[in-house]
Amino acid sequence: TAEAILLMVAATILLAAIFQIVMGLMGGGRLIKYIPFPVVSGIMNGVAVLIFLSQIRPFFGVDDSVSFSSLLTWQAGFNPVTVAVGIVTIIATVYAGRLIRVIPAALIGVGVGIATNFFIGFIVSPELLQPQNNPLIVGPIPSALPTPDKAMSFINFAAEIPLSKWAYIIIPALTLSILASLDTLLTSVVADMETKTKHNSKRELIGQGIGNLGSALFGGLPAAGTTTVTMVNIKNGGRTRLSGVINSVSVLLVVLVLSPAVKWIPLSALAGILMVTAVQMVDYKSLILFGKKSTLENMIIVLAVTVSMVIFDLVIAVGIGLVIACLLFVREQINKTIIRRKFTGEDIHSKKVRTQEAMRILEEHGHQIKVYELCDALFFGTCDKLLTEIEKDYDSKFIILDLKRVNTIDLTGTQLLRQIAERVEDKGHHLLLAYMDMPGDRNKERLRSYMEDVGVTDVIGRSHIFPATDDALEWAEDLLIKEEMSGVQRDMQILELRDISVFQDLSPEQLHLVQHYVRPVSSRKGEIIFREGEPGDGIYFILSGYVSVFTGNRD
């Protein structure tokens, strides 16, 4: 029955309202804050165009069936009375906003529009003074208040609906709640930019849900935040939530008290006011940037969103804007190189102090060590460039990737590291990662955990992951020196006192005297010689092996 259909519609609206409240409680509106500024700017311009276009027909006093093309070619004609009222209203609204601050300019414009309409009616067209069947004015407004007559009917009807039937309205209700929420939150973002405030998405969705809940009980339609109405409100002085309350009270007063006066408002006067608002609403800063090459990509987003708003609707326009923004962002990231700098073992050395023979080997064979200092994100857009560069160095014995400035690695990036590690290992060489083993650094711990989960850490080898580039470089240098140095040369790495620069200028007698105060000391690998701050009465000279010096609280 018709009654059952109406109750099912009310049930759908009721469920949508509940879904909105749940989304608000769960914080579902937080993602809206990530909408780029060009998209918001495009929304504002699109709304301005829509408002202006929607008021052209009432401004010229023609029917809604008249096409814009016939208006532009003057085939449809126009009503000179409505044009005159509209022009006078526009002039009054513009100059009232500049001269009078106490009374809203739109209110003055409406008053002047009504007066002009009456003046023309008395002088030229008496039919303008007839409220009945007058298409040029608002006309009579119903003054009855709605009653919650659907509430009890809905409760009785809901008890008779089997659960299987409720499944038919869940999807439409969910869709309705999502669309209404998107409209509301997008409107809030635009309002934030205009009022320089920050909305509370949780409160917006809960409030919207409660409002739609009441609408369903009163047999009304669902509502959502409307960008056009919101911008008209803001441009006419409404800056806080109180303006929304005043708006609702004003509508109530119009319905209950002011309907006899409101019916005389000319539609062309309202059209003139809205046209002024639309012109003021345009984001002229974005239009100025159209002629600049550096901002061309952002302006493409603004233009695409504006056109989509006019052709489609708000949600589709935002979707198109976000897709274009994401594609342009990926394009920009792809064009950037992930390689910040590149070194060889000839250019830089570890901090480890080595013998002259070891340094000679590093000078001769340091080109076998390649260090890539990477930056930004290692993702699908930058992997190809990195692979192209590293492929040139597969013949190097050691490839070190400095990941200190890398903040993100996606699955494609991990597979690239796996591929490089396998190719390098096939040649009997080594891939080393630096700045991945950094306890206390949450970002690096997250990346390390991610690489362990996808199995890349095991492929590279945990022994090939270092806390810093210097540690990786030292490891590579040690192995390179060991490979290039013969066994006899390694045995000859034990120095005499005379080989140390401090004693090189001493005579044999002086050196002999010093040796009376020197005693040999041997230490195992990993043994601590002394700690900072401990008392000491000796000085150490390294004749063989090496020591590492750490500052701070490292044990």
C-alpha positions as CSV (number, residue, x, y, z in Angstrom):
1,T,0.0,0.0,0.0
2,A,0.9,3.6,-0.3
3,E,1.1,3.9,3.5
4,A,3.5,1.0,3.7
5,I,5.7,2.5,1.0
6,L,5.9,5.8,2.9
7,L,6.7,4.0,6.1
8,M,9.5,2.0,4.4
9,V,10.9,5.3,3.1
10,A,10.7,6.7,6.7
11,A,12.5,3.5,7.9
12,T,15.2,4.0,5.4
13,I,15.7,7.6,6.5
14,L,15.7,6.4,10.1
15,L,18.4,3.8,9.5
16,A,20.5,6.3,7.6
17,A,20.3,8.7,10.5
18,I,21.4,5.9,12.9
19,F,24.3,5.1,10.6
20,Q,25.3,8.7,10.6
21,I,25.4,8.8,14.4
22,V,27.4,5.6,14.5
23,M,29.9,7.0,12.0
24,G,30.2,10.1,14.1
25,L,30.8,8.1,17.3
26,M,33.5,6.1,15.5
27,G,35.3,9.1,14.1
28,G,34.5,8.3,10.5
29,G,34.8,11.9,9.4
30,R,38.5,12.4,10.2
31,L,39.7,11.5,6.7
32,I,37.9,14.6,5.2
33,K,40.6,16.9,6.6
34,Y,43.0,15.4,4.1
35,I,41.2,17.0,1.1
36,P,43.8,19.2,-0.8
37,F,43.3,22.9,-1.0
38,P,42.8,22.9,-4.9
39,V,39.9,20.6,-4.5
40,V,38.3,22.9,-1.9
41,S,38.9,25.9,-4.1
42,G,37.3,24.1,-7.0
43,I,34.3,23.3,-4.9
44,M,33.9,27.0,-4.0
45,N,34.1,28.0,-7.6
46,G,31.7,25.3,-8.7
47,V,29.2,26.3,-6.1
48,A,29.4,29.9,-7.3
49,V,28.8,28.9,-10.9
50,L,25.9,26.6,-9.9
51,I,24.3,29.4,-7.8
52,F,24.7,31.9,-10.6
53,L,23.4,29.6,-13.3
54,S,20.4,28.6,-11.2
55,Q,19.3,32.2,-10.9
56,I,19.4,33.2,-14.5
57,R,15.9,32.0,-15.4
58,P,14.2,33.8,-12.4
59,F,16.3,36.9,-13.1
60,F,14.9,37.1,-16.6
61,G,11.4,35.9,-15.6
62,V,11.3,32.9,-17.8
63,D,10.1,29.3,-17.1
64,D,12.4,26.5,-16.0
65,S,11.8,24.7,-19.3
66,V,13.6,27.5,-21.2
67,S,17.1,26.4,-22.2
68,F,20.2,28.5,-21.6
69,S,21.0,28.5,-25.3
70,S,17.7,30.2,-26.1
71,L,18.4,32.7,-23.4
72,L,21.9,33.5,-24.7
73,T,20.6,33.9,-28.3
74,W,17.6,36.0,-27.1
75,Q,15.1,33.5,-28.6
76,A,13.2,33.0,-25.4
77,G,12.9,36.7,-24.6
78,F,12.7,38.1,-21.1
79,N,10.4,39.9,-18.7
80,P,11.6,43.5,-18.4
81,V,9.9,43.9,-15.0
82,T,11.9,41.0,-13.4
83,V,15.1,42.3,-15.0
84,A,14.5,45.7,-13.6
85,V,13.7,44.4,-10.1
86,G,16.8,42.2,-10.2
87,I,19.1,45.0,-11.3
88,V,17.8,47.3,-8.6
89,T,18.2,44.6,-6.0
90,I,21.8,43.9,-7.2
91,I,22.7,47.5,-7.0
92,A,21.1,47.9,-3.5
93,T,22.8,44.7,-2.2
94,V,26.3,45.7,-3.4
95,Y,26.2,49.3,-2.1
96,A,24.3,48.4,1.1
97,G,27.2,46.1,1.9
98,R,29.7,48.9,1.6
99,L,27.7,51.7,3.3
100,I,25.6,50.0,6.0
101,R,27.2,47.5,8.3
102,V,24.4,47.1,10.9
103,I,21.8,45.6,8.7
104,P,22.7,42.6,6.4
105,A,23.0,43.7,2.8
106,A,20.8,40.8,1.6
107,L,18.0,42.0,3.8
108,I,18.2,45.5,2.4
109,G,18.3,44.1,-1.1
110,V,15.1,42.1,-0.4
111,G,13.4,45.2,0.9
112,V,14.4,47.3,-2.1
113,G,13.3,44.5,-4.4
114,I,9.9,44.3,-2.8
115,A,9.5,48.1,-3.0
116,T,10.6,48.2,-6.6
117,N,8.1,45.4,-7.5
118,F,5.3,47.4,-5.8
119,F,6.3,50.6,-7.5
120,I,6.3,49.0,-10.9
121,G,2.9,47.3,-10.0
122,F,1.3,50.6,-9.1
123,I,2.7,52.5,-12.1
124,V,2.8,50.0,-15.0
125,S,1.6,46.5,-14.2
126,P,-1.3,46.1,-11.7
127,E,-1.1,42.3,-12.0
128,L,2.1,42.3,-10.0
129,L,0.0,43.3,-7.0
130,Q,-2.0,40.0,-7.1
131,P,-0.4,37.3,-4.9
132,Q,-2.5,34.4,-6.3
133,N,-1.1,32.7,-9.5
134,N,1.7,35.2,-9.7
135,P,4.8,33.4,-11.0
136,L,7.1,36.3,-10.4
137,I,6.9,36.3,-6.5
138,V,7.4,33.6,-3.8
139,G,3.6,33.3,-3.3
140,P,1.6,31.9,-0.4
141,I,3.5,29.7,2.1
142,P,1.8,26.9,4.1
143,S,1.7,27.9,7.8
144,A,1.0,24.5,9.4
145,L,3.5,22.7,11.6
146,P,4.4,19.1,10.9
147,T,3.4,16.5,13.6
148,P,5.2,13.3,14.5
149,D,2.3,11.3,13.1
150,K,4.7,8.8,11.5
151,A,6.2,7.8,14.8
152,M,3.5,5.6,16.2
153,S,2.6,4.3,12.7
154,F,6.2,3.4,12.1
155,I,6.5,1.6,15.5
156,N,3.4,-0.5,14.7
157,F,4.5,-1.1,11.1
158,A,8.1,-2.0,12.1
159,A,6.9,-4.7,14.4
160,E,5.1,-6.4,11.5
161,I,8.1,-6.3,9.1
162,P,10.1,-9.6,9.1
163,L,13.8,-9.3,9.5
164,S,14.4,-10.6,6.0
165,K,12.6,-7.5,4.6
166,W,14.8,-5.1,6.6
167,A,17.8,-6.3,4.5
168,Y,16.3,-4.6,1.5
169,I,16.6,-1.1,3.1
170,I,20.0,-1.5,4.8
171,I,22.1,-0.9,1.7
172,P,20.0,2.1,0.5
173,A,20.1,3.5,4.1
174,L,23.9,3.0,4.3
175,T,24.4,4.7,0.9
176,L,22.2,7.6,1.9
177,S,24.1,8.1,5.2
178,I,27.5,8.0,3.4
179,L,26.4,10.5,0.8
180,A,24.7,12.8,3.3
181,S,27.8,12.6,5.5
182,L,30.2,13.4,2.7
183,D,28.1,16.4,1.6
184,T,28.0,17.7,5.2
185,L,31.8,17.2,5.8
186,L,32.8,18.7,2.5
187,T,30.6,21.7,3.2
188,S,32.3,22.0,6.6
189,V,35.8,22.0,5.0
190,V,34.7,24.8,2.6
191,A,33.2,26.7,5.6
192,D,36.5,26.2,7.5
193,M,38.4,27.9,4.8
194,E,36.1,30.8,4.6
195,T,35.6,31.4,8.3
196,K,39.2,30.4,9.3
197,T,37.9,27.9,11.8
198,K,38.1,24.1,12.3
199,H,35.0,22.0,12.4
200,N,34.4,19.0,14.6
201,S,33.5,16.1,12.2
202,K,32.3,13.9,15.1
203,R,29.9,16.6,16.3
204,E,28.8,17.4,12.7
205,L,27.8,13.8,11.9
206,I,26.1,13.1,15.2
207,G,24.1,16.3,15.0
208,Q,23.2,15.6,11.4
209,G,22.1,12.1,12.4
210,I,19.9,13.4,15.2
211,G,18.3,15.9,12.9
212,N,17.5,13.2,10.2
213,L,16.2,11.0,13.0
214,G,13.7,13.7,13.9
215,S,12.9,14.3,10.2
216,A,12.1,10.6,9.7
217,L,9.7,10.6,12.8
218,F,7.9,13.7,11.4
219,G,7.6,12.2,7.9
220,G,10.2,14.5,6.5
221,L,13.1,14.0,4.0
222,P,16.7,13.5,5.0
223,A,18.9,16.6,5.1
224,A,22.7,17.3,4.7
225,G,25.0,20.2,4.9
226,T,24.6,22.2,1.6
227,T,27.6,24.1,0.4
228,T,25.5,26.6,-1.5
229,V,23.3,27.6,1.4
230,T,26.3,27.6,3.8
231,M,28.2,29.9,1.6
232,V,25.2,32.2,1.2
233,N,25.0,32.3,5.0
234,I,28.7,33.0,5.4
235,K,28.8,35.7,2.8
236,N,25.9,37.5,4.5
237,G,27.7,37.6,7.9
238,G,27.0,34.2,9.4
239,R,30.3,33.1,11.0
240,T,29.4,30.8,13.9
241,R,27.0,28.0,14.8
242,L,24.6,30.6,16.1
243,S,23.8,31.6,12.5
244,G,22.5,28.1,11.9
245,V,20.2,28.4,14.9
246,I,19.0,31.9,13.8
247,N,18.4,30.5,10.3
248,S,16.2,27.7,11.7
249,V,14.3,30.1,14.0
250,S,13.8,32.5,11.0
251,V,12.3,29.7,8.9
252,L,10.0,28.9,11.8
253,L,8.9,32.5,12.1
254,V,8.3,32.7,8.3
255,V,6.1,29.7,8.5
256,L,4.1,30.8,11.6
257,V,4.1,34.6,11.4
258,L,5.8,36.2,8.4
259,S,4.2,34.2,5.6
260,P,1.9,37.1,4.6
261,A,4.9,39.4,4.1
262,V,7.3,36.8,2.6
263,K,4.9,35.9,-0.2
264,W,5.5,39.3,-1.8
265,I,9.3,38.8,-2.3
266,P,10.0,38.8,-6.0
267,L,11.9,35.8,-7.3
268,S,14.1,38.1,-9.4
269,A,15.1,40.0,-6.2
270,L,16.2,36.7,-4.6
271,A,18.0,35.9,-7.9
272,G,19.8,39.2,-7.7
273,I,20.9,38.6,-4.1
274,L,22.1,35.1,-4.9
275,M,24.0,36.3,-8.0
276,V,25.9,38.9,-5.9
277,T,26.7,36.1,-3.4
278,A,27.9,33.8,-6.2
279,V,30.3,36.5,-7.5
280,Q,31.6,37.1,-4.0
281,M,32.0,33.4,-3.5
282,V,34.5,32.8,-6.4
283,D,38.0,32.1,-5.2
284,Y,39.8,34.8,-7.2
285,K,43.2,33.9,-5.8
286,S,43.0,30.6,-7.7
287,L,42.0,32.4,-10.9
288,I,45.1,34.7,-10.6
289,L,47.3,31.6,-10.4
290,F,46.1,30.3,-13.8
291,G,48.6,32.3,-15.7
292,K,51.6,31.0,-13.7
293,K,53.5,27.9,-15.0
294,S,54.6,26.8,-11.5
295,T,51.0,26.4,-10.3
296,L,49.5,25.0,-13.5
297,E,49.0,21.4,-12.1
298,N,47.1,22.7,-9.1
299,M,45.0,24.8,-11.4
300,I,44.1,21.8,-13.4
301,I,42.6,20.3,-10.3
302,V,40.7,23.5,-9.5
303,L,39.3,23.6,-13.1
304,A,38.4,19.9,-13.1
305,V,36.5,20.1,-9.8
306,T,34.7,23.3,-10.8
307,V,33.5,21.7,-14.1
308,S,32.6,18.4,-12.4
309,M,30.5,20.3,-9.8
310,V,28.6,22.0,-12.6
311,I,28.1,18.8,-14.7
312,F,27.7,16.2,-12.0
313,D,27.5,16.8,-8.2
314,L,29.7,17.5,-5.2
315,V,30.7,13.9,-4.3
316,I,31.7,13.1,-7.9
317,A,33.6,16.4,-8.3
318,V,35.6,15.7,-5.1
319,G,36.3,12.1,-6.2
320,I,37.6,13.4,-9.6
321,G,39.7,16.1,-7.8
322,L,41.3,13.6,-5.4
323,V,42.1,11.2,-8.2
324,I,43.8,13.9,-10.3
325,A,45.6,15.2,-7.1
326,C,46.9,11.7,-6.4
327,L,48.0,11.1,-9.9
328,L,49.9,14.4,-10.0
329,F,51.5,13.6,-6.7
330,V,52.7,10.2,-7.9
331,R,54.0,11.8,-11.1
332,E,55.9,14.4,-9.0
333,Q,57.4,11.6,-6.8
334,I,58.4,9.6,-9.9
335,N,60.2,12.5,-11.4
336,K,62.2,13.0,-8.2
337,T,65.3,10.9,-7.8
338,I,65.6,8.8,-4.7
339,I,69.4,8.8,-4.9
340,R,70.6,11.8,-2.9
341,R,74.3,11.1,-3.3
342,K,76.6,8.4,-4.5
343,F,80.1,7.6,-3.2
344,T,82.7,5.0,-3.7
345,G,85.2,3.6,-1.2
346,E,87.8,5.9,-2.8
347,D,85.8,9.0,-1.9
348,I,85.0,8.2,1.7
349,H,86.4,5.9,4.4
350,S,85.2,4.7,7.7
351,K,86.4,6.3,10.9
352,K,88.5,3.3,11.7
353,V,92.2,4.1,11.9
354,R,94.2,1.8,9.6
355,T,97.8,1.1,8.7
356,Q,99.5,2.6,5.7
357,E,99.3,-0.7,3.9
358,A,95.6,-1.0,4.6
359,M,95.0,2.5,3.3
360,R,97.0,1.8,0.2
361,I,94.7,-1.2,-0.5
362,L,91.6,1.0,0.0
363,E,93.0,3.6,-2.3
364,E,93.6,1.0,-5.0
365,H,90.5,-1.1,-4.6
366,G,88.0,1.4,-3.0
367,H,86.0,1.5,-6.2
368,Q,84.8,-2.0,-5.3
369,I,82.6,-0.3,-2.6
370,K,79.6,1.7,-3.7
371,V,77.5,3.8,-1.2
372,Y,74.0,5.0,-2.3
373,E,72.5,7.7,0.0
374,L,68.8,7.4,-0.5
375,C,66.0,9.8,0.5
376,D,62.2,10.1,0.7
377,A,60.1,7.1,-0.3
378,L,61.2,3.8,-1.9
379,F,57.9,2.9,-3.6
380,F,56.7,1.7,-7.0
381,G,57.2,5.1,-8.6
382,T,60.9,5.4,-7.7
383,C,62.0,1.7,-7.8
384,D,62.8,1.7,-11.5
385,K,65.2,4.6,-11.4
386,L,67.0,3.1,-8.4
387,L,67.3,-0.3,-10.1
388,T,68.6,1.3,-13.3
389,E,71.4,3.0,-11.3
390,I,72.3,-0.1,-9.2
391,E,72.4,-2.4,-12.2
392,K,75.5,-0.5,-13.4
393,D,77.3,-1.5,-10.2
394,Y,76.5,-5.2,-9.9
395,D,80.2,-5.9,-10.5
396,S,81.1,-4.0,-7.3
397,K,81.9,-6.3,-4.4
398,F,80.0,-4.2,-1.9
399,I,76.8,-2.1,-2.4
400,I,75.7,-0.1,0.6
401,L,72.3,1.5,0.8
402,D,72.1,4.4,3.3
403,L,68.4,4.5,4.4
404,K,68.7,7.3,7.0
405,R,66.5,9.7,5.0
406,V,64.1,7.0,3.7
407,N,60.8,7.3,5.5
408,T,58.6,4.9,3.6
409,I,59.1,1.6,1.8
410,D,56.1,-0.1,0.1
411,L,55.8,-3.7,-1.1
412,T,57.3,-2.9,-4.5
413,G,60.3,-1.4,-2.7
414,T,60.9,-4.5,-0.6
415,Q,60.7,-6.7,-3.7
416,L,63.3,-4.4,-5.3
417,L,65.6,-4.9,-2.3
418,R,65.1,-8.7,-2.5
419,Q,65.9,-8.6,-6.3
420,I,69.1,-6.6,-5.8
421,A,70.2,-8.9,-2.9
422,E,69.7,-12.0,-5.0
423,R,71.5,-10.6,-8.0
424,V,74.4,-9.4,-5.9
425,E,74.6,-12.7,-4.0
426,D,74.7,-14.6,-7.3
427,K,77.9,-12.8,-8.2
428,G,79.4,-13.6,-4.8
429,H,79.1,-10.0,-3.6
430,H,77.4,-8.2,-0.7
431,L,74.4,-5.9,-0.3
432,L,74.5,-3.9,3.0
433,L,71.8,-1.8,4.5
434,A,72.6,1.1,6.9
435,Y,70.3,2.9,9.3
436,M,67.9,0.0,9.6
437,D,69.1,-1.4,12.9
438,M,68.3,1.7,15.1
439,P,66.6,0.8,18.4
440,G,64.5,3.7,19.7
441,D,63.7,5.2,16.2
442,R,60.0,4.3,15.7
443,N,60.0,4.9,12.0
444,K,63.1,2.7,11.4
445,E,61.7,0.0,13.8
446,R,58.5,0.0,11.8
447,L,60.4,-0.3,8.5
448,R,62.6,-3.1,9.9
449,S,59.5,-5.0,11.2
450,Y,57.8,-4.6,7.8
451,M,60.8,-5.9,6.0
452,E,61.0,-8.9,8.4
453,D,57.3,-9.6,7.8
454,V,57.7,-9.8,4.0
455,G,60.9,-11.9,4.3
456,V,63.4,-9.4,2.9
457,T,65.6,-9.3,6.0
458,D,66.3,-13.0,5.7
459,V,67.2,-12.7,2.0
460,I,69.6,-9.8,2.7
461,G,71.0,-11.4,5.9
462,R,70.7,-10.0,9.4
463,S,74.5,-9.6,9.5
464,H,74.3,-7.3,6.6
465,I,72.1,-4.7,8.4
466,F,73.9,-2.0,10.3
467,P,72.9,0.9,12.6
468,A,74.9,3.5,10.5
469,T,76.7,3.8,7.2
470,D,80.1,4.0,8.9
471,D,79.6,0.6,10.5
472,A,78.6,-0.9,7.1
473,L,81.6,0.9,5.4
474,E,84.0,-0.4,8.1
475,W,82.7,-4.0,7.6
476,A,83.1,-3.8,3.8
477,E,86.6,-2.3,4.2
478,D,87.7,-5.0,6.6
479,L,86.6,-7.7,4.2
480,L,88.1,-6.0,1.2
481,I,91.5,-5.5,2.9
482,K,91.4,-9.2,4.1
483,E,90.7,-10.4,0.5
484,E,93.4,-8.2,-1.0
485,M,96.1,-8.7,1.6
486,S,98.3,-11.8,1.6
487,G,98.8,-13.9,4.7
488,V,102.4,-12.6,5.0
489,Q,101.1,-9.0,4.8
490,R,98.5,-9.7,7.5
491,D,101.2,-11.1,9.8
492,M,103.3,-8.0,9.2
493,Q,100.5,-5.8,10.5
494,I,102.0,-5.9,14.0
495,L,103.6,-2.5,14.4
496,E,106.8,-1.6,16.3
497,L,107.0,1.5,18.5
498,R,109.1,3.3,15.9
499,D,106.3,2.8,13.4
500,I,104.0,5.0,15.5
501,S,104.1,8.7,14.5
502,V,104.6,9.9,18.1
503,F,107.9,8.1,18.4
504,Q,109.2,8.5,14.8
505,D,111.4,11.5,15.7
506,L,113.1,9.8,18.7
507,S,116.7,8.7,18.5
508,P,117.5,5.0,19.1
509,E,118.7,5.8,22.7
510,Q,115.5,7.7,23.5
511,L,113.3,5.0,22.0
512,H,115.2,2.4,24.1
513,L,114.5,4.4,27.2
514,V,110.8,4.6,26.4
515,Q,110.6,0.9,26.0
516,H,111.5,0.4,29.7
517,Y,108.1,2.0,30.5
518,V,106.1,0.1,27.9
519,R,104.4,-3.3,28.6
520,P,102.3,-5.3,26.1
521,V,98.6,-5.7,26.7
522,S,96.3,-8.1,24.8
523,S,92.5,-7.8,24.7
524,R,89.8,-10.1,23.3
525,K,87.3,-9.1,20.7
526,G,84.5,-7.2,22.3
527,E,86.3,-6.6,25.5
528,I,86.0,-3.1,27.0
529,I,89.4,-1.4,27.5
530,F,88.1,1.4,29.7
531,R,85.0,3.6,30.1
532,E,84.7,7.3,30.0
533,G,85.1,8.9,33.4
534,E,87.1,6.0,34.9
535,P,90.5,6.9,36.6
536,G,93.6,6.0,34.6
537,D,97.3,6.4,34.8
538,G,98.4,5.1,31.4
539,I,98.3,5.7,27.6
540,Y,97.5,3.1,25.0
541,F,99.2,2.7,21.6
542,I,97.6,0.2,19.2
543,L,100.2,-2.1,17.7
544,S,97.8,-4.6,16.2
545,G,94.1,-4.9,15.6
546,Y,91.7,-2.0,16.2
547,V,89.5,-0.5,18.8
548,S,86.2,1.4,18.6
549,V,85.5,4.5,20.5
550,F,81.9,5.3,21.6
551,T,80.6,8.3,23.4
552,G,77.5,8.6,25.6
553,N,76.0,5.7,27.6
554,R,76.7,2.9,25.1
555,D,77.9,-0.2,26.9
